[in-house]
C-alpha cells in the first residue's frame, strides 16, 4: 500500500529513455514538503544558466505533496515548474482535478523530467511502476482525442492524463498542461516545455485509493466539519452555487473588473457574463476535484455561431470570462465558452491567451496594428474576431504565429503596442486590478514568475468592511486591525508578504486556495496546521513552520532567477497601471502612484530579508532557511 510518509520520485531521462526511482528520507519531506518547493530543489540542483527553455537541458518537474489524496476537500493539486519559455525566469503553475490524487495512488509524489525523446512518448505510472511508451499515434491530437484514445487503448476509463496538447507540440509559449480536458497548469507556458521534450502525456493509475495517514480519524472529522460549514461561509457557498464566476458582479460594482484591456474597471454588459446568468442558461452540472465538497467547477453546454461547446470541456472560470469577455469587450457568454473549449482542447492558458487577444484588439482600436497585419478587423466587442485570434494562436496560423509567443514578445517582434501591454516579467496580468487592490501591485511586481492573482491574499480581506471570519483568522497571522482601502503603507506591505508566504506554502503543500487559506476559505490557518499534523504525524508542526516553508519556496524561486541575472530591475509594473482608469464607476480616474510602489518595494525587500538594491535574498536569509547552496 502506498504510504503518506515517504513516497517515490521518478527521475525520467527522455534522451536515454530511462526512469530511475528515488525514495527520499523523512527529513527531506519536512524541509521541502512537496509541490513547487520540492520541484525547485531539483531544478536548482540540475539546471545551469544560459539554457534554452525549449531545449533538452530544461528540467520539468511535476509534484504533489504529503497531503495529496487525503479524503478531504482541496488537497488534489499538482504543481509544475521549469525555466519558462514565456516569462523572464522561472515558470510555475498549479492544476486540480483527479490527476493529482491518482498520481499519489499510483505511488508517486513527483516527477523530475530531463532531456528530449527522439520521438513522441508518454509516461505510464501504475502502482509504483514507471514506463515510457510510444506516443507517435497521439502526436497532433487534441486533448479530448488523446483522452479517448488512451482510455480505449489501456482499457480503463479511470486513468488520469496530463498532456501538453497540440499547442504545446507547436511550442506556443502560452501552452498549458491539461488534465481531464478542463483542468490546467495554465500559467508560464509549461505545456510548451512538455511539447519541446516530445513528452505527449503523463498517465497515472493506482489500484488502491487508501493511503497511510497518521491520524485518519482526525482527517475524517475535519472533512465532515468542512462540509457542514459550506452553507455558513458566504464566499465558499457562492463558489458552490455559481463557481468562480460568482465574483463577476462584485468585481464590476467595485470597479475592479478589467475591461478593454485594463483600460476601465467596469463592463456595461457584465450581467450577461456573471455566474448567475451561466446557471440560468448554459450550466448543466457542478463538477469537483477528488474528495472535494465545494464543487466549484462548472459544466456547460452551449453553441455559438453554429459551433458546439460540449460538457467534457467544463466551463469558463472567472479569469476566462474576464480575459475573453470584459478584457475584449465581448458580451456573449457562449462565445467565451467556445474560447474556453478551444483553449482546453488545444492546451492553452486562458488568462495569457485571452489577455493577448485583448492586447491585439486594443492595438487595432488604437491604430497600432492594421487589418492588413492582423488579417481581419479586430475591434473590441467583436466575438468573431476574438474566436479567430484564439484559434490562430492555438494553431500558429497567420498573426497567431506571433501572438503565440505572448503579448510582450509580440509587441517587440512587431514594434507596436508596447505602451498597451499589461505584462509583468512577460506574464499577462490576471483579472484582479492592482490599481484598487494595492497589495496586489506589490505582489505582481515581486512575484518571481510575474503577475499572479493566486500568490497572496487580496486587500478586501483586511480592509474596512471585512467580516469577522476574515479578521479572526488574520489575527492568527499577526494582524489585529483593519487597513485603509487603496493603501500601500508599511502595514499593508507586511500583510502582502505574510499572505504571500501562506499562499506559497499552499503551492508547496499542493493545497487548493479556494479551500485552504489565511482568511475567507473553508479552512483557515489553524485548520491547515491541524491537517498537516493529522496527515504526517508531525505533532509539533506550527503556523510559524508553515510560513517558513512558504518563505523557503519564495526564496528558491528568487534564487533561481538570480542565477539568470534577474533581480530588482525586473520587479516593475507596466506603464498602463500608472495611467488613470476610465469608463466611470468607483475606480474612474484611479491609478497607481509610482513613488508609493517604489517605497513599498523597499519595505518589502527589507521585511523579506532581501537586499534593497538588488532585490536578491541575502546570504543570512538563505542560511536561515537552509538554502545557502541555492545561489
Rosetta blueprint (number, residue, H / E / L):
1 X L
2 X L
3 X E
4 X L
5 X L
6 X L
7 X L
8 X E
9 X E
10 X E
11 X E
12 X E
13 X E
14 X L
15 X L
16 X L
17 X L
18 X E
19 X E
20 X E
21 X E
22 X E
23 X L
24 X L
25 X L
26 X H
27 X H
28 X H
29 X H
30 X H
31 X H
32 X H
33 X L
34 X E
35 X H
36 X H
37 X H
38 X H
39 X H
40 X H
41 X H
42 X H
43 X H
44 X H
45 X H
46 X H
47 X L
48 X L
49 X L
50 X L
51 X L
52 X L
53 X L
54 X L
55 X L
56 X L
57 X L
58 X L
59 X L
60 X E
61 X E
62 X E
63 X E
64 X L
65 X E
66 X L
67 X L
68 X L
69 X L
70 X L
71 X L
72 X L
73 X L
74 X L
75 X L
76 X L
77 X L
78 X E
79 X E
80 X E
81 X E
82 X E
83 X E
84 X L
85 X L
86 X L
87 X L
88 X L
89 X L
90 X E
91 X E
92 X E
93 X E
94 X E
95 X E
96 X L
97 X L
98 X L
99 X H
100 X H
101 X H
102 X H
103 X H
104 X H
105 X H
106 X L
107 X L
108 X E
109 X E
110 X E
111 X E
112 X E
113 X E
114 X E
115 X L
116 X L
117 X L
118 X L
119 X L
120 X L
121 X E
122 X E
123 X E
124 X E
125 X E
126 X E
127 X L
128 X L
129 X E
130 X E
131 X E
132 X E
133 X E
134 X E
135 X L
136 X L
137 X L
138 X L
139 X L
140 X L
141 X L
142 X L
143 X H
144 X H
145 X H
146 X H
147 X H
148 X H
149 X H
150 X H
151 X H
152 X H
153 X H
154 X H
155 X L
156 X L
157 X L
158 X L
159 X L
160 X E
161 X E
162 X E
163 X E
164 X L
165 X H
166 X H
167 X H
168 X H
169 X H
170 X L
171 X L
172 X L
173 X L
174 X L
175 X E
176 X L
177 X E
178 X E
179 X E
180 X L
181 X L
182 X L
183 X E
184 X E
185 X E
186 X L
187 X H
188 X H
189 X H
190 X H
191 X H
192 X H
193 X H
194 X H
195 X H
196 X H
197 X L
198 X L
199 X E
200 X E
201 X E
202 X E
203 X E
204 X E
205 X E
206 X L
207 X L
208 X L
209 X L
210 X L
211 X L
212 X E
213 X L
214 X L
215 X L
216 X H
217 X H
218 X H
219 X H
220 X H
221 X H
222 X H
223 X H
224 X H
225 X H
226 X H
227 X H
228 X H
229 X H
230 X H
231 X H
232 X H
233 X L
234 X H
235 X H
236 X H
237 X H
238 X H
239 X H
240 X H
241 X H
242 X H
243 X H
244 X H
245 X H
246 X H
247 X H
248 X H
249 X H
250 X H
251 X H
252 X H
253 X H
254 X L
255 X L
256 X L
257 X L
258 X L
259 X E
260 X L
261 X L
262 X L
263 X L
264 X E
265 X L
266 X L
267 X L
268 X L
269 X L
270 X H
271 X H
272 X H
273 X L
274 X L
275 X H
276 X H
277 X H
278 X H
279 X H
280 X H
281 X H
282 X L
283 X E
284 X E
285 X E
286 X E
287 X E
288 X L
289 X L
290 X L
291 X L
292 X L
293 X L
294 X L
295 X L
296 X L
297 X E
298 X E
299 X E
300 X E
301 X L
302 X E
303 X E
304 X E
305 X L
306 X L
307 X E
308 X E
309 X E
310 X L
311 X H
312 X H
313 X H
314 X L
315 X L
316 X L
317 X L
318 X H
319 X H
320 X H
321 X H
322 X H
323 X H
324 X H
325 X H
326 X H
327 X L
328 X L
329 X L
330 X L
331 X L
332 X L
333 X H
334 X H
335 X H
336 X H
337 X H
338 X H
339 X H
340 X H
341 X H
342 X H
343 X H
344 X H
345 X H
346 X H
347 X L
348 X E
349 X L
350 X H
351 X H
352 X H
353 X H
354 X H
355 X H
356 X H
357 X H
358 X H
359 X H
360 X H
361 X H
362 X H
363 X H
364 X H
365 X H
366 X L
367 X L
368 X L
369 X L
370 X L
371 X H
372 X H
373 X H
374 X H
375 X L
376 X L
377 X L
378 X L
379 X L
380 X L
381 X L
382 X L
383 X H
384 X H
385 X H
386 X H
387 X H
388 X H
389 X H
390 X H
391 X H
392 X H
393 X H
394 X H
395 X H
396 X L
397 X L
398 X L
399 X L
400 X H
401 X H
402 X H
403 X H
404 X L
405 X L
406 X L
407 X H
408 X H
409 X H
410 X H
411 X H
412 X H
413 X H
414 X H
415 X L
416 X L
417 X L
418 X H
419 X H
420 X H
421 X L
422 X L
423 X E
424 X E
425 X L
426 X L
427 X E
428 X E
429 X L
430 X L
431 X L
432 X L
433 X L
434 X L
435 X L
436 X L
437 X L
438 X H
439 X H
440 X H
441 X H
442 X H
443 X H
444 X H
445 X H
446 X H
447 X L
448 X L
449 X L
450 X L
451 X L
452 X L
453 X L
454 X L
455 X L
456 X L
457 X L
458 X L
459 X H
460 X H
461 X H
462 X L
463 X E
464 X L
465 X L
466 X L
467 X L
468 X H
469 X H
470 X H
471 X H
472 X H
473 X H
474 X H
475 X H
476 X H
477 X L
478 X L
479 X L
480 X L
481 X L
482 X L
483 X E
484 X L
485 X L
486 X L
487 X L
488 X L
489 X L
490 X H
491 X H
492 X H
493 X H
494 X H
495 X H
496 X H
497 X H
498 X H
499 X H
500 X H
501 X H
502 X H
503 X H
504 X H
505 X H
506 X H
507 X H
508 X H
509 X H
510 X L
511 X L
512 X L
513 X L
514 X L
515 X L
516 X E
517 X L
518 X L
519 X L
520 X L
521 X L
522 X L
523 X E
524 X L
525 X H
526 X H
527 X H
528 X H
529 X H
530 X H
531 X H
532 X H
533 X H
534 X H
535 X H
536 X H
537 X L
538 X L
539 X L
540 X L
541 X L
542 X L
543 X H
544 X H
545 X H
546 X H
547 X H
548 X H
549 X H
550 X H
551 X H
552 X H
553 X H
554 X H
555 X H
556 X H
557 X H
558 X H
559 X H
560 X H
561 X H
562 X H
563 X H
564 X L
565 X L
566 X L
567 X L
568 X H
569 X H
570 X H
571 X L
572 X L
573 X L
574 X L
575 X H
576 X H
577 X H
578 X H
579 X L
580 X L
581 X L
582 X E
583 X L
584 X L
585 X L
586 X L
587 X L
588 X L
589 X L
590 X L
591 X L
592 X L
593 X L
594 X H
595 X H
596 X H
597 X H
598 X H
599 X H
600 X H
601 X H
602 X H
603 X H
604 X H
605 X H
606 X H
607 X H
608 X H
609 X L
610 X E
611 X L
612 X L
613 X L
614 X L
615 X L
616 X L
617 X E
618 X L
619 X H
620 X H
621 X H
622 X H
623 X H
624 X H
625 X L
626 X L
627 X L
628 X L
629 X L
630 X L
631 X L
